[in-house]
């Protein structure tokens, strides 16, 4: 009997040893959520042999620690089946991760191939071209916001900023005291657990003093994350680690989830937070936000029965302080992926972050307008609020100002302040159009007009009678009005419809002058085929080519050009750089001395981005250059033509976009041809 018991104990010990031997050091770090160390040891394991599970886990590790370039390297190996297992199938979720990672790295067009694959594997249709047009609209849209990096950010992660009166409250894992070295670290980030801080600020959100932690009643030794105040400031709802009496509570998978708590401000201090009744230990409940009347509490949760990974929910707050069961906001807001960080504006509109709705990169911020007691289809807020990286946690503290968070500058989160300067919801605005004679300012009768959007789609086309005007309701954006009449030169007006009503746009047409009588001198020269030197034949051309004052004029293939130092543009931008303004100022001075010169500005981009996007970008750069000469250099705009050529004529060929940044910069240029003098 004793031998049998001894043998049984031996077998149990051996089996436990064999089981533990089956897990690598990387696996053990991974299971604990220590993704930084897990990635380091998976790197070592993958030096010997590629296994599918190791590739999956190192992808997740780098994805969770924002190492997107490294994540892309192993995603490629996983998706291409470069591992020893014969079964080359992989979880569809990695297609979605590859879409996000490539978007974060700037290759959103390639990333959309994997989003398409992900959608189709889930039996959902997806049009890549429509998605590209939508994303490029986000990138090119006029901004409705101005943003600024808050000065109270640290080198750690700071987010969740909420302003009340003259203080800003925010969440951070900064190390700010002598005990920080000995405190337990959160394995995922290798930094302190999150706490809630506050700092006094000026009217312009400039910090006045140091940030301080809220009391120990609020901040525990575990996570305190996103929070919100009631309108009177006496109740605080907090996302924090699920624990009771100082001990974490775990679900059946040994996960310590995030739950929602409530604290009340009584006798000058915050009470011990109490867990809200609808929390379930198996799920996370986080990112609380109150409705304007304080009767609904919104949040994000992965509770069962949802649409995606994390959905947005709300509960009704009853008059006795109790809560209803969570109610899902439905498929218009929630997707099969993740929705987080809700905020309800005073007008009832829902702002939130999502990686499931089409966006610019990782998490993007969206808004759903509250109309007829329901939320409409979400709208992407576009740049600069959104970037290729995680953008989240937007909230307002008055009608136009607020905060949001982003990790666009570093691998940690930072707080940004914003000022809303435009209308974020799509509206149609009344616009009146008139076609008039430039000299008499009278209507041009019997004129053919065409109004097109920025993609060239015709919106309005007609032949106007003696009253050459028409009205059209239009969305804010850029449009082109064209007009033709046999007695006038063709006219084109590029216009911007602003977010205001009763705009008027007038296109002035120039009358075609009668043909001039033949020049007797030219007739004689032509008849006798007189061959004169350049000075006698074309003294103006001779004068211009020999003028050394200001930018020189050169001849190329029979055409005249101003030879300037290059007018460069930053990547993805069309504003005139400071170093180029000096060059354009010199050109304006020379054009003032030659009032008869007309020029054509040709703008070129590098080859990054789609052909269509680069074409639009080059047109904006050419127009920006023309506008600077006209508005700052006081050069008559009618003397300046401009055209964008996109990526079609590079100085340096980049067949695989393998150029250096300096070579890409050479391709981003403007040229100035003299088309009339």
DOZAFI-651073 format. One record per residue (C-alpha): z, y, x. Coordinates in steps of 0.2 Angstrom, whole numbers, padded with zeros to 4 digits, always signed. Example, Ala and Ser with C-alpha at 12.3 -4.5 7.8 and 13.67 -1.06 7.14 Angstrom:
# DOZAFI-651073
+0039-0022+0062/+0036-0005+0068/
This chain:
# DOZAFI-651073
+0000+0000+0000/+0005+0012+0014/-0011+0008+0023/-0021+0012+0007/-0012+0028+0005/-0015+0033+0023/-0034+0028+0022/-0035+0039+0006/-0027+0054+0014/-0039+0051+0029/-0054+0051+0018/-0049+0067+0009/-0046+0076+0025/-0063+0070+0032/-0072+0075+0016/-0064+0092+0016/-0069+0094+0035/-0087+0088+0031/-0088+0100+0016/-0082+0115+0027/-0093+0110+0041/-0108+0112+0028/-0104+0130+0027/-0109+0141+0041/-0099+0156+0047/-0113+0167+0039/-0110+0158+0022/-0091+0161+0023/-0093+0180+0026/-0107+0180+0012/-0095+0172+0000/-0082+0185+0003/-0094+0199+0001/-0093+0204+0019/-0112+0207+0020/-0112+0216+0036/-0105+0202+0046/-0114+0189+0035/-0131+0197+0040/-0126+0197+0059/-0123+0178+0058/-0138+0174+0048/-0148+0183+0061/-0141+0170+0074/-0144+0155+0062/-0162+0161+0058/-0166+0161+0077/-0166+0142+0077/-0174+0138+0060/-0178+0147+0044/-0170+0139+0029/-0173+0146+0011/-0155+0149+0007/-0152+0159+0023/-0167+0170+0020/-0161+0173+0002/-0143+0178+0008/-0149+0189+0023/-0160+0198+0011/-0146+0201-0001/-0134+0206+0013/-0146+0219+0020/-0151+0225+0002/-0133+0227-0002/-0129+0237+0014/-0145+0248+0012/-0154+0241+0027/-0170+0241+0018/-0182+0239+0033/-0173+0224+0038/-0172+0217+0021/-0191+0219+0019/-0194+0209+0035/-0185+0194+0028/-0191+0196+0010/-0209+0194+0017/-0204+0178+0026/-0196+0172+0010/-0210+0176-0002/-0223+0169+0010/-0214+0153+0011/-0210+0154+0030/-0195+0141+0029/-0193+0123+0032/-0190+0117+0014/-0206+0109+0006/-0202+0118-0011/-0209+0135-0008/-0203+0142-0025/-0191+0157-0024/-0181+0166-0037/-0191+0179-0047/-0177+0192-0043/-0183+0193-0025/-0200+0200-0032/-0190+0214-0040/-0180+0217-0024/-0196+0218-0014/-0203+0231-0026/-0188+0241-0024/-0187+0240-0005/-0205+0244-0003/-0203+0259-0014/-0188+0265-0004/-0199+0263+0012/-0212+0274+0004/-0225+0261+0000/-0223+0261-0019/-0241+0256-0022/-0239+0239-0013/-0222+0238-0021/-0229+0239-0038/-0239+0222-0034/-0222+0214-0034/-0215+0223-0049/-0231+0217-0058/-0228+0199-0052/-0209+0200-0058/-0214+0206-0075/-0228+0193-0077/-0216+0179-0072/-0205+0186-0086/-0220+0185-0098/-0221+0204-0099/-0237+0214-0097/-0239+0227-0083/-0253+0239-0079/-0252+0244-0061/-0264+0259-0062/-0254+0266-0076/-0238+0264-0066/-0246+0273-0051/-0252+0288-0062/-0234+0289-0069/-0226+0289-0052/-0238+0301-0045/-0234+0313-0060/-0216+0311-0055/-0220+0316-0037/-0231+0331-0041/-0222+0338-0056/-0215+0355-0055/-0196+0354-0053/-0184+0358-0067/-0170+0359-0054/-0164+0367-0038/-0152+0356-0028/-0140+0359-0014/-0129+0347-0003/-0111+0350-0007/-0100+0356+0008/-0086+0345+0004/-0095+0329+0008/-0088+0318+0022/-0096+0305+0034/-0090+0292+0022/-0096+0289+0004/-0093+0303-0009/-0099+0303-0027/-0094+0305-0045/-0091+0324-0043/-0084+0332-0059/-0079+0350-0060/-0064+0357-0071/-0060+0375-0070/-0059+0379-0051/-0057+0361-0044/-0070+0348-0041/-0064+0330-0043/-0074+0316-0034/-0073+0298-0028/-0073+0294-0009/-0069+0281+0004/-0066+0294+0017/-0052+0291+0030/-0041+0306+0030/-0023+0300+0036/-0015+0292+0050/-0012+0276+0041/-0031+0273+0038/-0032+0262+0054/-0020+0250+0047/-0026+0249+0029/-0035+0235+0022/-0054+0237+0021/-0066+0233+0007/-0077+0219+0015/-0093+0225+0007/-0093+0242+0015/-0081+0239+0030/-0072+0255+0024/-0057+0260+0014/-0056+0256-0004/-0062+0271-0016/-0049+0284-0021/-0051+0300-0032/-0049+0317-0024/-0049+0335-0029/-0054+0351-0020/-0053+0369-0025/-0070+0378-0025/-0077+0395-0028/-0089+0399-0042/-0103+0394-0031/-0095+0377-0027/-0090+0382-0010/-0074+0373-0004/-0058+0382-0003/-0046+0372+0007/-0045+0353+0010/-0048+0339-0002/-0032+0330-0008/-0030+0313-0016/-0023+0312-0034/-0006+0305-0036/-0001+0287-0032/-0001+0284-0051/-0019+0286-0051/-0024+0280-0034/-0019+0262-0029/-0022+0251-0014/-0038+0245-0023/-0054+0254-0030/-0053+0269-0041/-0071+0274-0044/-0080+0284-0058/-0069+0293-0070/-0071+0306-0084/-0059+0319-0092/-0056+0322-0110/-0061+0340-0116/-0043+0346-0115/-0041+0338-0098/-0025+0328-0104/-0033+0311-0103/-0042+0303-0089/-0053+0287-0090/-0055+0278-0074/-0065+0263-0067/-0054+0253-0056/-0051+0236-0049/-0044+0224-0062/-0026+0221-0057/-0009+0220-0065/+0008+0224-0056/-0001+0227-0039/-0010+0210-0039/-0029+0208-0042/-0035+0198-0057/-0049+0186-0054/-0062+0178-0066/-0067+0159-0065/-0079+0163-0051/-0065+0171-0041/-0073+0189-0044/-0061+0204-0045/-0071+0214-0058/-0070+0232-0062/-0061+0238-0078/-0058+0254-0087/-0041+0262-0088/-0033+0277-0097/-0020+0289-0090/-0012+0304-0099/-0006+0320-0091/+0012+0321-0097/+0026+0333-0090/+0015+0339-0076/+0009+0322-0069/-0003+0308-0073/+0005+0292-0081/+0002+0275-0075/-0015+0270-0080/-0016+0257-0094/-0031+0245-0096/-0042+0248-0111/-0041+0234-0124/-0059+0229-0124/-0059+0224-0106/-0062+0205-0103/-0058+0198-0086/-0075+0189-0084/-0085+0205-0084/-0085+0222-0077/-0083+0239-0086/-0086+0255-0077/-0093+0273-0076/-0084+0280-0092/-0091+0295-0101/-0085+0304-0117/-0096+0310-0131/-0094+0329-0134/-0082+0327-0148/-0072+0314-0139/-0074+0300-0152/-0085+0289-0142/-0083+0282-0124/-0099+0276-0115/-0099+0265-0100/-0109+0252-0091/-0105+0233-0092/-0112+0216-0088/-0103+0208-0103/-0111+0193-0111/-0125+0196-0124/-0133+0211-0115/-0151+0214-0112/-0150+0215-0093/-0139+0214-0078/-0129+0229-0083/-0131+0238-0099/-0125+0254-0107/-0112+0252-0121/-0101+0263-0131/-0085+0260-0141/-0078+0271-0155/-0061+0279-0152/-0051+0278-0168/-0039+0291-0174/-0024+0280-0168/-0031+0279-0151/-0037+0261-0153/-0055+0256-0148/-0069+0247-0157/-0079+0232-0150/-0092+0238-0137/-0109+0242-0145/-0125+0240-0134/-0136+0255-0134/-0152+0244-0136/-0168+0240-0128/-0175+0258-0128/-0161+0263-0116/-0157+0246-0108/-0169+0235-0098/-0168+0218-0090/-0161+0226-0074/-0147+0238-0072/-0142+0254-0081/-0127+0264-0074/-0118+0280-0074/-0120+0287-0092/-0116+0305-0096/-0117+0314-0113/-0122+0332-0113/-0114+0345-0125/-0130+0343-0135/-0128+0324-0136/-0142+0319-0123/-0139+0304-0113/-0141+0305-0094/-0140+0289-0084/-0146+0279-0069/-0158+0264-0069/-0168+0253-0058/-0176+0245-0073/-0186+0260-0080/-0201+0265-0069/-0195+0277-0055/-0198+0283-0037/-0187+0270-0028/-0170+0262-0030/-0159+0270-0044/-0167+0285-0053/-0159+0297-0065/-0166+0297-0083/-0162+0307-0099/-0164+0301-0117/-0164+0315-0129/-0153+0313-0144/-0164+0316-0160/-0160+0311-0178/-0144+0302-0172/-0153+0291-0159/-0158+0291-0141/-0177+0293-0138/-0187+0285-0124/-0180+0289-0107/-0188+0302-0096/-0188+0302-0077/-0181+0318-0071/-0193+0318-0056/-0190+0326-0039/-0179+0334-0032/-0166+0325-0042/-0174+0308-0039/-0180+0301-0022/-0185+0285-0015/-0166+0280-0013/-0151+0278-0025/-0149+0294-0036/-0135+0293-0049/-0120+0300-0057/-0127+0316-0064/-0116+0327-0075/-0115+0345-0081/-0100+0356-0081/-0109+0370-0090/-0126+0372-0099/-0137+0372-0083/-0126+0367-0068/-0118+0351-0062/-0117+0338-0049/-0126+0321-0045/-0125+0309-0030/-0138+0301-0018/-0139+0292-0002/-0156+0299+0002/-0150+0307+0019/-0139+0293+0025/-0134+0276+0021/-0118+0283+0012/-0118+0293-0004/-0117+0312-0004/-0113+0324-0018/-0126+0337-0023/-0124+0352-0034/-0139+0357-0045/-0145+0371-0056/-0157+0367-0070/-0171+0380-0070/-0183+0373-0083/-0185+0363-0099/-0183+0344-0095/-0189+0338-0112/-0208+0337-0116/-0213+0351-0128/-0230+0359-0133/-0232+0377-0131/-0243+0390-0139/-0257+0396-0128/-0271+0408-0131/-0287+0409-0121/-0299+0423-0120/-0316+0425-0110/-0320+0443-0106/-0333+0453-0096/-0324+0459-0080/-0331+0476-0080/-0330+0481-0099/-0316+0469-0103/-0325+0465-0119/-0327+0447-0126/-0342+0438-0119/-0351+0431-0135/-0359+0414-0136/-0350+0407-0122/-0347+0388-0119/-0329+0384-0114/-0321+0368-0108/-0302+0366-0106/-0297+0350-0095/-0281+0344-0089/-0277+0341-0070/-0286+0324-0071/-0302+0331-0078/-0299+0325-0096/-0307+0337-0108/-0294+0343-0121/-0305+0357-0129/-0324+0360-0129/-0333+0373-0140/-0346+0387-0140/-0337+0402-0145/-0345+0416-0156/-0343+0435-0154/-0324+0433-0153/-0323+0423-0137/-0305+0417-0139/-0296+0401-0145/-0278+0394-0147/-0272+0378-0141/-0254+0369-0141/-0252+0362-0124/-0238+0353-0114/-0232+0362-0098/-0243+0358-0083/-0259+0363-0074/-0275+0365-0083/-0293+0371-0079/-0303+0382-0090/-0322+0383-0087/-0334+0395-0096/-0353+0397-0095/-0366+0410-0102/-0384+0413-0097/-0380+0431-0093/-0365+0428-0083/-0359+0418-0067/-0350+0402-0071/-0331+0405-0072/-0317+0394-0068/-0298+0398-0071/-0285+0386-0064/-0269+0390-0074/-0252+0384-0077/-0244+0382-0094/-0226+0387-0092/-0211+0381-0103/-0212+0396-0114/-0222+0401-0130/-0235+0414-0133/-0244+0413-0116/-0261+0421-0115/-0274+0417-0102/-0289+0428-0099/-0305+0422-0089/-0315+0436-0083/-0334+0433-0080/-0345+0443-0069/-0362+0448-0076/-0377+0441-0066/-0386+0457-0058/-0405+0459-0059/-0414+0452-0044/-0416+0465-0031/-0433+0471-0026/-0440+0463-0010/-0435+0472+0006/-0450+0479+0014/-0443+0476+0031/-0440+0458+0028/-0457+0456+0020/-0465+0463+0036/-0454+0452+0048/-0459+0436+0037/-0477+0440+0037/-0479+0444+0056/-0466+0430+0061/-0457+0443+0072/-0445+0434+0084/-0431+0445+0090/-0415+0442+0099/-0399+0440+0090/-0393+0457+0092/-0408+0465+0084/-0411+0451+0072/-0393+0450+0065/-0382+0463+0073/-0368+0459+0061/-0368+0441+0066/-0369+0447+0084/-0354+0458+0082/-0343+0445+0074/-0347+0432+0087/-0343+0444+0101/-0327+0452+0093/-0312+0446+0103/-0299+0456+0093/-0290+0444+0082/-0295+0426+0078/-0312+0422+0086/-0327+0417+0076/-0337+0402+0082/-0354+0394+0077/-0355+0376+0073/-0371+0368+0067/-0377+0385+0062/-0361+0389+0052/-0348+0402+0056/-0330+0397+0057/-0314+0406+0061/-0306+0397+0076/-0288+0397+0072/-0273+0387+0078/-0271+0373+0066/-0263+0377+0049/-0252+0361+0048/-0242+0355+0033/-0227+0344+0032/-0229+0326+0025/-0230+0326+0006/-0229+0345+0005/-0241+0359+0002/-0230+0375+0006/-0235+0386+0020/-0224+0382+0035/-0216+0397+0045/-0226+0393+0061/-0243+0395+0051/-0238+0411+0042/-0240+0420+0059/-0258+0413+0061/-0263+0418+0043/-0256+0435+0045/-0268+0438+0060/-0283+0431+0049/-0278+0443+0035/-0279+0458+0048/-0296+0453+0054/-0303+0450+0036/-0297+0468+0032/-0309+0474+0046/-0323+0464+0039/-0322+0468+0020/-0339+0459+0017/-0333+0442+0024/-0330+0428+0011/-0322+0412+0017/-0320+0395+0011/-0304+0385+0014/-0306+0367+0017/-0289+0357+0016/-0287+0339+0023/-0272+0326+0021/-0268+0311+0031/-0271+0294+0024/-0254+0290+0018/-0253+0288-0001/-0267+0284-0013/-0284+0292-0012/-0282+0301-0029/-0264+0307-0024/-0271+0314-0007/-0285+0323-0016/-0273+0332-0027/-0262+0336-0013/-0276+0343-0002/-0281+0354-0017/-0264+0361-0018/-0263+0364+0000/-0280+0374+0000/-0274+0383-0015/-0257+0387-0007/-0267+0394+0009/-0278+0405-0003/-0263+0411-0012/-0254+0416+0004/-0269+0426+0010/-0271+0435-0007/-0253+0438-0011/-0245+0441+0006/-0260+0446+0016/-0268+0457+0002/-0285+0449+0004/-0295+0450-0012/-0294+0433-0020/-0312+0434-0025/-0317+0433-0007/-0309+0416-0005/-0315+0400-0010/-0305+0384-0008/-0308+0365-0009/-0297+0350-0005/-0306+0335+0003/-0291+0323+0003/-0291+0310+0017/-0310+0309+0018/-0313+0318+0035/-0299+0314+0047/-0299+0320+0065/-0290+0304+0070/-0294+0287+0062/-0279+0277+0055/-0287+0261+0048/-0270+0253+0045/-0260+0269+0044/-0254+0265+0062/-0255+0283+0068/-0241+0292+0076/-0233+0306+0067/-0242+0318+0078/-0259+0310+0074/-0255+0311+0055/-0250+0329+0058/-0268+0333+0066/-0276+0326+0050/-0265+0337+0039/-0275+0353+0042/-0285+0368+0035/-0302+0375+0041/-0309+0392+0037/-0328+0393+0035/-0337+0410+0033/-0348+0408+0018/-0353+0426+0016/-0353+0442+0027/
